[in-house]
Amino acid sequence: MSETDDILLQMRGLRIEGQAEDEWQEIVHGVDLTLHRGEVLGLIGESGAGKSTIGLAAMGYARDGCRISGGEIIFDGINLTTASATQKRKLRGSRIAYVAQSAAAAFNPAHRLIEQ
């Protein structure tokens, strides 16, 4: 298996826009990410930093009021930015899923991250 075959998820230049009233504004700017089979990735950041937005985009999904405006999201060789809604629905829940943060398991901002 080549290194390219080993890539499960890749984001290249991901851009996401959010709608404020009648105007779209870029809220995620050029995210690049490569995740190989067997790797685990956690997104850590302040509230409102875009962790959930990026996590949902990994499935080719944008929440209400948002849209994927640029870049590529490739999951196991399937380009989710050009895949049909039917193709994406078949993948979600069977091959790829989003696991939301549990408030009870969240990091405590009063302690250093390395201590938690």
Residue frames as a rotation matrix with the C-alpha (Angstrom) as fourth column:
MET 1
0.586 0.810 0.000 0.00
0.810 -0.586 0.000 0.00
0.000 0.000 -1.000 0.00
SER 2
-0.310 -0.689 0.655 1.42
0.638 -0.662 -0.394 3.41
0.705 0.296 0.645 -0.97
GLU 3
-0.852 -0.052 -0.520 1.38
0.459 -0.550 -0.698 6.42
-0.250 -0.834 0.493 1.34
THR 4
-0.784 0.612 -0.101 -1.40
-0.585 -0.675 0.450 7.94
0.207 0.413 0.887 -0.80
ASP 5
-0.199 0.713 -0.672 -3.52
-0.013 0.684 0.729 4.79
0.980 0.154 -0.126 -0.34
ASP 6
-0.510 -0.119 -0.852 -2.97
0.785 0.340 -0.517 5.13
0.351 -0.933 -0.080 3.42
ILE 7
-0.981 0.172 0.089 -4.72
-0.191 -0.939 -0.286 8.54
0.035 -0.298 0.954 3.54
LEU 8
-0.511 0.856 -0.081 -8.24
0.849 0.488 -0.204 8.27
-0.135 -0.173 -0.976 4.91
LEU 9
0.673 0.727 -0.135 -9.19
0.710 -0.686 -0.157 11.96
-0.207 0.010 -0.978 5.16
GLN 10
-0.551 -0.834 0.042 -7.62
0.811 -0.523 0.262 14.95
-0.197 0.178 0.964 3.52
MET 11
0.727 0.639 -0.252 -8.67
0.563 -0.764 -0.316 18.60
-0.394 0.088 -0.915 3.57
ARG 12
-0.415 -0.851 0.322 -6.91
0.894 -0.318 0.314 20.95
-0.165 0.419 0.893 1.20
GLY 13
-0.962 -0.074 0.261 -7.49
0.136 -0.964 0.229 24.69
0.235 0.256 0.938 1.43
LEU 14
-0.245 0.940 -0.237 -10.86
0.927 0.298 0.226 24.24
0.283 -0.164 -0.945 3.16
ARG 15
-0.981 0.074 0.182 -12.84
-0.110 -0.974 -0.198 27.47
0.163 -0.214 0.963 3.35
ILE 16
-0.312 0.917 -0.247 -16.22
0.934 0.344 0.096 27.85
0.173 -0.201 -0.964 5.02
GLU 17
-0.808 0.142 0.572 -18.49
-0.082 -0.988 0.129 30.87
0.584 0.058 0.810 5.01
GLY 18
-0.533 0.683 -0.499 -21.15
0.798 0.211 -0.564 31.88
-0.280 -0.699 -0.658 7.51
GLN 19
-0.260 0.541 0.800 -24.14
0.566 -0.586 0.580 34.06
0.782 0.604 -0.154 6.76
ALA 20
-0.610 0.123 -0.783 -24.73
0.630 -0.523 -0.573 37.20
-0.480 -0.843 0.242 8.79
GLU 21
0.019 0.756 -0.655 -27.98
-0.278 -0.625 -0.730 38.83
-0.960 0.196 0.198 7.68
ASP 22
0.924 0.382 -0.005 -27.69
-0.098 0.224 -0.970 38.95
-0.370 0.896 0.244 3.86
GLU 23
0.478 -0.834 -0.275 -23.91
-0.826 -0.320 -0.463 38.75
0.298 0.449 -0.843 3.70
TRP 24
0.918 -0.281 -0.279 -21.55
0.313 0.947 0.076 35.74
0.243 -0.157 0.957 3.59
GLN 25
0.520 -0.796 0.310 -18.28
-0.839 -0.544 0.012 36.03
0.159 -0.266 -0.951 5.51
GLU 26
0.189 -0.543 -0.819 -15.38
-0.118 0.815 -0.567 33.60
0.975 0.204 0.090 5.58
ILE 27
0.697 0.126 0.706 -15.18
-0.702 -0.083 0.707 31.94
0.148 -0.989 0.031 9.01
VAL 28
0.559 -0.623 0.547 -12.71
0.194 0.740 0.644 29.12
-0.806 -0.255 0.534 8.25
HIS 29
0.717 -0.368 -0.592 -9.68
-0.659 -0.636 -0.402 30.10
-0.229 0.679 -0.698 6.20
GLY 30
0.368 -0.643 -0.671 -7.67
-0.714 0.267 -0.647 27.54
0.595 0.718 -0.361 4.24
VAL 31
0.372 -0.201 0.906 -7.49
-0.738 0.528 0.420 24.49
-0.563 -0.825 0.048 6.53
ASP 32
0.119 -0.416 -0.902 -5.09
-0.697 0.611 -0.374 21.74
0.707 0.673 -0.218 5.40
LEU 33
0.069 -0.020 0.997 -5.26
-0.873 0.482 0.071 18.38
-0.483 -0.876 0.016 7.15
THR 34
-0.044 -0.088 -0.995 -4.19
-0.643 0.765 -0.039 14.82
0.764 0.638 -0.091 6.36
LEU 35
0.115 0.173 0.978 -5.37
-0.897 0.440 0.027 11.88
-0.426 -0.881 0.206 8.46
HIS 36
-0.544 -0.394 -0.741 -3.96
-0.685 0.719 0.120 8.41
0.485 0.573 -0.661 7.76
ARG 37
0.432 0.680 -0.593 -5.73
-0.229 0.718 0.657 5.13
0.872 -0.148 0.466 8.49
GLY 38
0.229 -0.278 -0.933 -5.38
0.776 0.630 0.003 4.20
0.587 -0.725 0.360 12.16
GLU 39
-0.834 -0.525 0.171 -4.68
0.342 -0.735 -0.585 7.76
0.433 -0.429 0.792 13.31
VAL 40
0.209 0.850 -0.483 -6.86
0.977 -0.162 0.137 9.62
0.038 -0.501 -0.865 15.79
LEU 41
-0.660 -0.369 0.655 -7.37
0.420 -0.904 -0.086 13.38
0.624 0.218 0.751 15.65
GLY 42
0.129 0.679 -0.723 -8.78
0.967 -0.247 -0.059 15.71
-0.218 -0.691 -0.689 18.27
LEU 43
-0.144 -0.098 0.985 -9.59
0.468 -0.884 -0.019 19.34
0.872 0.458 0.173 17.57
ILE 44
0.063 0.057 -0.996 -8.91
0.981 -0.188 0.051 21.59
-0.184 -0.981 -0.067 20.55
GLY 45
-0.712 -0.312 0.628 -9.58
0.448 -0.892 0.065 25.30
0.540 0.328 0.775 20.77
GLU 46
-0.916 0.365 -0.166 -11.58
-0.107 -0.622 -0.775 28.08
-0.386 -0.693 0.609 22.32
SER 47
-0.082 0.973 0.215 -15.34
0.633 0.218 -0.742 28.23
-0.769 0.075 -0.634 22.07
GLY 48
0.771 0.496 -0.399 -16.29
0.007 -0.633 -0.774 29.57
-0.636 0.595 -0.491 18.65
ALA 49
-0.144 -0.944 -0.296 -12.92
-0.481 -0.194 0.855 28.74
-0.865 0.265 -0.426 17.08
GLY 50
0.135 0.276 -0.952 -14.49
-0.990 0.070 -0.121 26.51
0.034 0.959 0.283 14.41
LYS 51
-0.764 -0.482 0.429 -13.82
-0.537 0.843 -0.010 23.01
-0.357 -0.238 -0.903 15.77
SER 52
-0.162 0.797 0.582 -17.37
0.150 0.603 -0.784 21.74
-0.975 -0.040 -0.217 15.21
THR 53
0.626 0.379 -0.682 -17.62
-0.530 -0.435 -0.728 23.50
-0.573 0.817 -0.071 11.86
ILE 54
-0.217 -0.794 -0.568 -14.43
-0.974 0.218 0.068 21.78
0.069 0.567 -0.821 10.66
GLY 55
-0.771 -0.045 0.635 -15.53
-0.269 0.927 -0.260 18.43
-0.578 -0.371 -0.727 12.13
LEU 56
0.258 0.941 0.220 -18.86
0.027 0.220 -0.975 18.58
-0.966 0.257 0.031 10.32
ALA 57
0.491 -0.145 -0.859 -17.13
-0.826 -0.390 -0.406 19.65
-0.276 0.909 -0.312 7.10
ALA 58
-0.623 -0.760 0.184 -15.03
-0.687 0.645 0.334 16.46
-0.372 0.082 -0.924 7.32
MET 59
-0.449 0.570 0.688 -18.29
0.406 0.816 -0.411 14.68
-0.796 0.095 -0.598 6.47
GLY 60
-0.847 0.107 0.521 -19.10
0.469 -0.314 0.826 17.13
0.252 0.943 0.216 3.68
TYR 61
0.189 0.963 -0.193 -21.74
0.919 -0.104 0.379 18.79
0.345 -0.249 -0.905 5.85
ALA 62
-0.858 -0.336 0.390 -22.29
0.183 -0.907 -0.380 22.45
0.481 -0.254 0.839 6.70
ARG 63
-0.510 0.680 -0.527 -24.68
0.758 0.065 -0.649 23.49
-0.407 -0.730 -0.549 9.46
ASP 64
0.489 0.781 0.388 -27.53
0.866 -0.486 -0.115 25.94
0.099 0.393 -0.914 8.81
GLY 65
0.967 -0.067 -0.248 -26.20
-0.032 -0.989 0.142 29.38
-0.255 -0.129 -0.958 7.95
CYS 66
0.023 -0.999 -0.045 -22.86
-0.470 -0.051 0.881 27.99
-0.882 0.001 -0.471 6.75
ARG 67
0.979 0.197 -0.049 -21.52
-0.141 0.485 -0.863 26.72
-0.146 0.852 0.503 3.45
ILE 68
0.153 -0.938 0.312 -18.32
0.506 0.345 0.791 25.08
-0.849 0.037 0.527 2.26
SER 69
0.822 0.247 -0.512 -17.03
-0.164 -0.759 -0.630 27.73
-0.545 0.602 -0.584 -0.11
GLY 70
0.551 -0.662 -0.508 -13.69
-0.745 -0.115 -0.657 26.36
0.377 0.741 -0.556 -1.26
GLY 71
-0.386 -0.813 0.435 -11.04
-0.899 0.438 0.022 23.70
-0.209 -0.383 -0.900 -1.10
GLU 72
-0.025 0.304 -0.952 -11.38
-0.506 0.818 0.274 19.94
0.862 0.488 0.133 -1.15
ILE 73
-0.054 0.055 0.997 -12.48
-0.908 0.412 -0.072 17.32
-0.414 -0.910 0.028 1.36
ILE 74
0.006 -0.033 -0.999 -11.48
-0.692 0.721 -0.029 13.82
0.721 0.692 -0.019 0.31
PHE 75
0.081 0.109 0.991 -12.61
-0.869 0.495 0.016 10.83
-0.489 -0.862 0.135 2.36
ASP 76
-0.105 -0.212 0.972 -11.19
0.022 0.976 0.215 7.45
-0.994 0.044 -0.098 1.32
GLY 77
-0.811 -0.375 0.449 -10.78
0.443 0.107 0.890 8.65
-0.382 0.921 0.079 -2.26
ILE 78
0.042 0.905 0.424 -14.24
0.978 -0.124 0.168 10.27
0.205 0.408 -0.890 -2.49
ASN 79
-0.902 -0.320 0.288 -14.27
0.292 -0.946 -0.138 14.04
0.317 -0.040 0.948 -3.00
LEU 80
-0.315 0.821 -0.477 -17.03
0.905 0.109 -0.410 15.18
-0.285 -0.561 -0.777 -0.65
THR 81
-0.481 0.125 -0.868 -17.04
-0.061 -0.992 -0.109 18.69
-0.875 0.000 0.485 -2.10
THR 82
-0.633 0.255 -0.731 -18.31
-0.774 -0.192 0.603 17.32
0.013 0.948 0.319 -5.42
ALA 83
-0.952 0.294 -0.080 -20.17
0.297 0.955 -0.022 14.18
0.069 -0.045 -0.997 -4.23
SER 84
-0.311 0.925 0.218 -23.95
-0.091 -0.257 0.962 14.11
0.946 0.280 0.164 -4.51
ALA 85
-0.174 0.366 0.914 -26.17
-0.959 -0.273 -0.073 14.45
0.223 -0.890 0.398 -1.44
THR 86
0.840 0.513 -0.175 -27.10
-0.485 0.856 0.181 10.77
0.242 -0.067 0.968 -1.86
GLN 87
0.285 -0.829 -0.482 -23.44
0.217 0.545 -0.810 9.67
0.934 0.126 0.335 -1.88
LYS 88
-0.573 -0.526 0.628 -22.73
-0.418 -0.471 -0.776 11.69
0.705 -0.708 0.050 1.27
ARG 89
0.248 0.756 0.606 -25.81
-0.957 0.095 0.274 10.31
0.149 -0.648 0.747 3.07
LYS 90
0.819 0.041 -0.573 -24.64
-0.109 0.990 -0.085 6.75
0.564 0.132 0.815 2.36
LEU 91
-0.152 -0.974 -0.168 -21.26
0.213 0.133 -0.968 7.48
0.965 -0.183 0.187 3.97
ARG 92
-0.444 -0.011 0.896 -22.55
-0.703 -0.617 -0.355 9.28
0.556 -0.787 0.266 7.06
GLY 93
0.302 0.544 0.783 -23.17
-0.935 0.329 0.132 6.94
-0.186 -0.772 0.608 9.96
SER 94
0.995 0.028 0.092 -21.80
-0.009 0.981 -0.192 3.91
-0.096 0.190 0.977 8.14
ARG 95
0.434 -0.891 0.132 -18.26
0.773 0.293 -0.563 4.99
0.463 0.347 0.816 7.17
ILE 96
-0.706 -0.626 0.333 -17.83
0.384 -0.732 -0.563 8.41
0.596 -0.269 0.757 8.78
ALA 97
0.430 0.847 -0.312 -19.44
0.752 -0.145 0.643 10.08
0.499 -0.511 -0.700 11.79
TYR 98
-0.243 -0.392 0.887 -19.18
-0.198 -0.875 -0.441 13.21
0.950 -0.283 0.135 13.89
VAL 99
0.091 0.207 -0.974 -18.83
0.878 0.444 0.176 12.74
0.469 -0.872 -0.142 17.65
ALA 100
0.403 0.152 0.902 -19.80
-0.067 -0.979 0.194 15.90
0.913 -0.138 -0.384 19.52
GLN 101
-0.692 -0.699 0.178 -18.09
-0.142 -0.109 -0.984 16.98
0.707 -0.706 -0.024 22.72
SER 102
0.254 0.697 -0.671 -19.63
0.703 0.343 0.623 15.87
0.664 -0.630 -0.403 25.97
ALA 103
0.433 -0.043 0.900 -19.91
-0.356 -0.926 0.127 18.78
0.828 -0.375 -0.416 28.39
ALA 104
0.959 -0.038 0.280 -19.06
-0.252 0.334 0.908 16.45
-0.128 -0.942 0.311 31.29
ALA 105
0.563 -0.783 0.266 -15.84
0.745 0.620 0.248 15.38
-0.359 0.059 0.932 29.57
ALA 106
0.792 -0.219 0.571 -14.80
0.245 -0.742 -0.624 18.86
0.560 0.634 -0.534 28.42
PHE 107
-0.243 -0.950 -0.198 -11.44
0.768 -0.063 -0.637 20.33
0.592 -0.307 0.745 29.34
ASN 108
0.645 0.370 -0.669 -11.37
0.735 -0.539 0.411 22.67
-0.208 -0.757 -0.619 32.34
PRO 109
0.544 -0.437 0.716 -9.97
0.343 -0.664 -0.665 26.07
0.766 0.607 -0.211 31.28
ALA 110
0.838 -0.218 0.500 -8.73
-0.530 -0.542 0.652 26.64
0.129 -0.812 -0.570 34.85
HIS 111
0.485 -0.679 0.551 -6.11
-0.052 0.607 0.793 23.88
-0.873 -0.413 0.259 34.41
ARG 112
-0.295 -0.681 -0.670 -3.29
-0.824 -0.173 0.539 23.42
-0.483 0.711 -0.510 31.94
LEU 113
0.532 0.548 -0.645 -4.23
-0.831 0.486 -0.272 21.14
0.165 0.681 0.714 29.05
ILE 114
-0.213 -0.728 -0.652 -1.25
-0.485 0.658 -0.576 18.84
0.848 0.193 -0.493 29.68
GLU 115
-0.868 -0.103 0.486 -2.55
-0.495 0.246 -0.833 18.16
-0.034 -0.964 -0.264 33.21
GLN 116
-0.012 0.983 0.185 -5.95
-0.858 0.085 -0.506 16.93
-0.513 -0.165 0.842 32.02
